[in-house]
Amino acid sequence: CFCCENPRMTLISYFNFRRFILIAILGFLPISVIAQSPQPDSIAARSAADSLTQSLNYKEIRGIERAATPAFYTPRKVLHAIFWLPRFTIDAMLRSTAFSAVFIDEKRIFKKFEDFFYLYEDKLAWFPVLNIVSGSPRGLGVNLTYHSHYFTSQAKGVYNNNDIWGLKGALSYIFFRHNYFWQFDVETRLETDDNFRFYGIGPDPQNDPRSYFLPDTDAERGIYAQRRLHLHANIGVRTSSNLEYFYSIFYQKRTVRNPAGTAADNFSKVFDTDSLPGSFFKSKKIYNELSFRFDNRESLKIIEPGARIEGYGGLAFGLKNDKDRLFRAGLDAMVFLPVFRQNRLLVPRIVFDMVENLNDRNDIAFVEYPRHQEFRGTSSKSLLRSDKYKMTASLEYQWPLAYYLNGHLFYDYLTVAPKPGEFFTGKPPWAAGFGIDFHTAYSEVARLFFSYGSEGLFFKLDVGLSSLNKDRSDWK
């Protein structure tokens, strides 16, 4: 019996069968799970150690050297051919979008994607764009990036239909002066979207007179569309390995209108647009902000003990017919506490944002209230709760699933208030769920999660910037 004469081959076939099952299940995930005991020593080696394409080991059988054929060799080759393109594309999307605004992050790309997506000695890159929220495509497009030494330029276009599309251009330059690293960025965007959902103002928006619901409506929300032109400049300095400071300024022109179509929940059919501040108004603003970020984790991959604190303060001034004068401030604090092991973390987090009106003769427009981008119970296009003060509290447990793949359980709690002492009133939204994040050895590049809470079931695939990086310049 061949198996009896060569028990090592039986063991190899058994492990190869396990590898086949694992790959068949995870074939569409943007990773290649390495189903072998030894871990390669480098990122390049890990990316090259594909369990379906690695070279076969040669073993001596009865004095004759011959290639050892693994179990299910032909089906594995067929699976590799079927799954190669989707795995390749999604992998490249996740990794190449790590050209992020996180200043500490290093920009790396796995070697096996360079030849396909990187041209002209890796200076020019292209990759597809796909945004998915609750199973529906939000946009398809392409992102082009040119990188040369300390200079990076980017052009991006996304299209869904005539009412949902966006264009973006960005330039970035890193330099060393006076013993510090500096980064300068400029960016422009032109976006239009007709699927923003506004639920009213206050912790109990249905009963808050500031919401201005029409008396004959039963709808709990109204849908509006907007077009936004955004010009942004930022300069940052890293004074130590843990601490960064930023100054940002941007100009924004926003037009709010009814969405296309005649749906019953169109904005003007739900709210009194003559009374609600900011309705169908063309606003022009300049916003100035100072901020800092402290992060003492040894690396920026998410499974790492430490602490992260970010704070900011800024002033917004309206131009021409826009009379707004606003002061914004906020704090985002989180602690990564090891539980049992260094890579099993309990992460409590508090995010606080506020806006104060400096012009008493002009009410705050409904689109200018703080946004709950970190709340995982609904889309960022939903203004679920809006008021002058907003707080999101969350508790999360994180653990590694495989190399550059982590799991997390979370609970989020969102509350707003017209005054700081009135946070825990009304019906605060909540969400609990499970997610998977994809990361390199240096930063998170994508997160997939499912949640259930006060707003029902929700699903989201978030590709690109780390969810821990809050982009206030993108004040949608």
N, C-alpha and C positions, 0 to 999 in steps of 0.2 A: 504494500500500500504506500503510495507516494506521501500521504500525510503522515504516516507513521515513520517513514524514513527521514522525513524532513519536517520536524515539528516547528521549526522556525518559519517555514513557509505557511503553515496553518495560522500561526500568530499574525504574520504579515497580512494574509487574506482577511482575517477577522478585523484588523484595524482599517484595512482598505475598505471593507464593507461599511464600517462606521463612518468613514470619510464620505462615502457615496451618499449615505442617508442624510448626513449633515448638509452636504452641498445641495442635494435635491430640495431640502426645506428652505435653505437660505440663499438659493441661487439668485434671486432678484434683489437681495440686500446689497448695498454698495460696498461690500467688503469681500475679501477672500478669507474665510475662517481657516486658520492653520490647524488641521487635525493631526498634529504630531507633537511629541513631548518637547523636544529641544526648541527653544526660541532663538531665531537668528539674532545676531549681535547689533545690527544696524537697521535703520528705517529702510534703506535700499534693499537690504537682504530680506527683510520681512515682506516687502512688496513683491520681491521676485520669487519668494517661496510659495508659489501658487500650487495648491495640492493637486490640481488637475494637470499641470503642465511641467512639473519638476522632472528632472532626469531620473530614469529608473535605476535602481541600484543593481549591480551585478553580483551574483553569488555563484559559488562553485557547487555543482551537483554531480556526485559520483565521478569527480575528477575532470568533468567537462564544463568549461565556462560557457554559460548561456544566460540570456536575459531572463530575469524573473518577471513573469506576466502577472499583474495584480488581478484580483477578482473583479468581475464586472468591467473589464477593460473597455469593451466596445460601448456599453451604455454610458460610461463615464465620458468618453470622447464625444458622444452625441450630445450629452448634457452640456458639456463645455462649449460646443459649437452653438447650441441654442441660447445659452445664458451669457455668452461672452459680450455681445453688443450692449444689452441693457445694463449689465454689471459695469462694463467699461465706461459707458456714458454717465451713469449716476455717480460712479466713483470720481470721475474727472470733474463733474459739476461740483461735488461736495468739496474736493480738495482745492480746485483752482479758485473758488470763491473765497478762499482764505486770505486773499489780498484785502485785508480788512482795515477798519479805522482804529483798531486796538493798537495803540502806539508801541507797546512792549512786544507784541507778537513778532516772531520771525516768520518769514514767508518761505514755505517749503512746498515742493511738489514731488510726489512719488515718481520715481524714475520710469516706471512702466507706462506712464501717461504722457511723458514729455514728447516723444517722437510724434504722437498723433495730434496733440493739442498745442504744442509749442513749436514755432518755426523760427528760422533765422537765428540760430544759436541760442534758442530759448528766450529771445527778446520779445517776440510777438506771440500772444496766446489768444485762443478763441475757445468758447465753450457755450453750450446751450443754457437757457434759463427756463425753469418751470416752477410756478408757485401753486400750491394746492392747499385749500382750506375746506375741511369737511367734505372731501371727495370731489370737489368741483375745481376745474382748472381756472386759475385766476389770471394767467397770462403765459404766453409762449414768446420766446425771444432769443437774443444772442448777446453775449458780452465779449468785447474785444479789449485786450490789455497789452500795452507796450511797456517793457521794463528794461532799463539800462542803468546799471550801477545804482545810484541813489535817486533816480528819476523814474516815476511811474505815471502813465496816462491810461485812461479808461473811457470807453464808449459803450453804452448799453441801450438796447431798445427792447421793449416788451409790448405785445399786442394781444388783446382778447377780442374786441370788436370796436366799432367806431366810437363807443362811449367809454371804453376802458383801454387805455394805452399810456405809455410813458417813454420818455427819452432822458438819458443822463450822460453827462460828460464830466470827467474829473482829472485833475493833475495833482501830483504829490511829489515833494522833494525833501529828502533827509540830508542834514549836514551837521558838522561838528564845529562848535564855536565856544570858546571860553570854558573848556573842559566839560561841556554838556552836549548831549545830542538834542537836536531840534528837528521839528517836522513842520512843513508848510503845505497846506492843502487848499485848493480852490475847486468848486464844484457848481454845476448848474443842472437843474432838472425842469422838465415840463411834463406835467402829468394831468390826466383827466380820468375821473371815475364817477360812476352814477349809482353806487351801491353803498353809501354811508348810511348807517342807521342811528338815529338820535332818539333816545328814550325819555328825554326831559331833564329837568334840573332838580337837584336835591337828593337826599337819601330815600325819599318816598316820592318819586317824580310824578306819579299819577295824581297825587293830592297836593302838590306844591304849586302855589299860584304863579311862581316864576316860570313854570313850564309853558303856560299859555296853550294848553290843549283846547281845541274847539269843543264847545259844549255838546254837540251832536255826534261826536266820534266815540267809537268803542276801541279804537286802535291803541296799542300801548307804545307804538313807535312810529316815526315817520322817516321816509327814505329821501335823501337829498343827493344831488350831484355837485361836483366842484371841479374847477380847473385851477391849477396851481403852478405858478412860475416861481422858482426858488434859486437864488444866487447866494453861495455860501463860501466864506473864507475862514480858515482856522490855522493857528500857530500853536505848537505844543513844545514843551521842554521837559526832558527827563533829568531831574536833578539827582536821582539815585536809582538803584535797581528796583526800588519799591514805590517811588513817588513821581508823579507827573503833574504838570500844570498846563492849562489850556486857556487861550482867549479865542472866542468865536464871534463872528458877526455875519448876519445874513439879511438879505432883502427878500421879501415874499409878497407876491401879489396873488390874491385868492378871490375867486368868483363862486358864489353859492347859488344854486338854482334847483328847480324841479328836475327829477330824472326824466329820461325819455319814456314815453308810454303814458297810460292813464290808469295806473293801478290805484286801488282804494287807499293804499298807505303812502301815496305821494305826499311830500312834505306839506304842501299848501292845503291838503285835505285833512290833515291831522292837527296842525298847529296854526295859531293866529299869527301869520307872518307879519302883520302890521305892528304887532306888539312885541314879538320875540326878538331881542337884540341880535343882530348879525344875519337875519334872514334876507336872502336875495340881495346881498350887499357886496360890492367890490372893495375889498380892503387891501391896503398897501402898508407894510410895516418894515421897520428896521429893528433888529434884535441884537443886543450886545450881551455877552455872557463871559464870566470867569468861572472856571471849575478846576477841581483837582481830583486825582484818583490815586488811592493807596491800595497796594496789593502785595502782600508779603509771602504769597505762595511761591514755592521754589520753581514751579513751572506753571504755565497757564492752562494745562489740561485740567479738566474739571474735577477729577478725583485727586485732590491734593489738599492736605490740611493747611489752615491759615485763616486770613481775614481779608476782606475787601470792602473798602469804603469809598464812596464817591459823593461829592457835594458840589453844588453850583448855585449861582445867583446871577440874575440878568434883568435888563430893562428893555422893554419894547415900546417903540414910539410909532404912532400912526402918521401917515403922510397924506396931504391934501384933504379929502373929505373924511378920512379915517382919523377920528379924534382920540383913539385909545392911547392911554398911558398906563402900562402894566409893569408890575414888579413880579418876577418869578424866582422861586428858590426851592431847593429840595435836597434830600439826602437818601442815599441807597446804601444800606449796611447789611453785610452778611458775614457769618462766621462758619467755617468748615471744620466741624468737630469730629475727630476720629472715634469710631465706635468698634471695639474689639480689635480692629486692624487699622493700619494707616490709610488704606484705600477703601474703607467703609465709612462713609461720612454722614453725619446728621447736620443739616444746613438750615438754621433759622435765618429769616430775611425780613427786613422792614424797608419799605419804599415809601417815602413821604414827598409829596409835591404840593405846591401852593401857588396861587396867583392873587395879587392884590391890585385893586383898581386905584390908580393915582389921579384919576379924573372923575370927581364925583358927579359931574354934569353928564357923564356918558356911561351907560351900563356896559358890562362886559359882554361881548358877543359870545353866543353859545359855543362856537367853534374854538374859543380861546381858553376854555377850562382845561386843567391838566388831564392827560390821557392815561389810561391804565394799560400800557403796552405789556407789562409783566404779568397781567392776570391771564391765566390759561383756561378760562371757562368760556371764552367767546373770541370772536375775531377782533383784530385791531381796528377794523372798519366800523365796529359798533361802539357808540358812545353810550355804554350801558349805564354809567352813573357819572354825572357832571356836577361839580360844585367848586367853590374856591379852594377847599382843602381836600386832599385825597390821600388815603393810606392803603397800602396793600401789604398784608402780612402772609407769610408762607412758611411752611415747614416741609423739608424734603429729605429723603434718604437716598443716597447714591452708592452704587457699587459697580465694579467692573464685570462685564459679561465676556469680553474677549479683547484682544488687542485693538485699540482705537474704537471700541464699542462699549458704552456704559449704559446701565439701566438706572431708573430713578422712579420713586413713588413720591407724590406730592399732594399737598393740600393748600389751597389759596383762599384768602378771605379779603374781600374788597369793601371799603367803606368810604363815604364822602360826607362832608359837612360844610355848612356856611360859616361855622366858627370852630376853632380847634377843640373846644370842650364838648362838642356835640357829635362825635364820631359814631358812637354805637347806638344809633337810632334808625328807624325805618326797617327795611328788609335788605340787609347786606347780601350781595351775591357771593357764592362760594363755589368751589370746584375741587374735585379730587380725581386723581388719575395716575396713569402709568406711562412712562415714555422711554425712549432710547435716544441717546445722543451719539453722534459720530465726531471724532476728534483726531487730531494729529498728536504728536508728542508735545505740542506747544499750545494749541488752542482748540476750542470747539468750533466746528464748521457747519453743523446741521443738527436739528433735533426733530424727532417725530414723536408725537404724543397723542393719547386718547384721554378724554376727561368726561366726567359726569358731575353735574351739580345743579344749582338753582336754574340754570339756563338750558338744561338738558344735556344730551350727548354732543361732544365736540371733538373734531379731529383736525390736526394741523401738521404739515410738513414745512419746517422753517429751515431754509438753506441760505448760507452766507454768513453774515455777522453773528458772532456769539450772542446768545440770548442774554448774557450778562452785560452786554454793552448797550447802553441806552442812548439812542441818537435823538437828542432833543431838537436838533436842527431840522429834523424831519417831523415838524409839528403838523401832522395831517389834520 
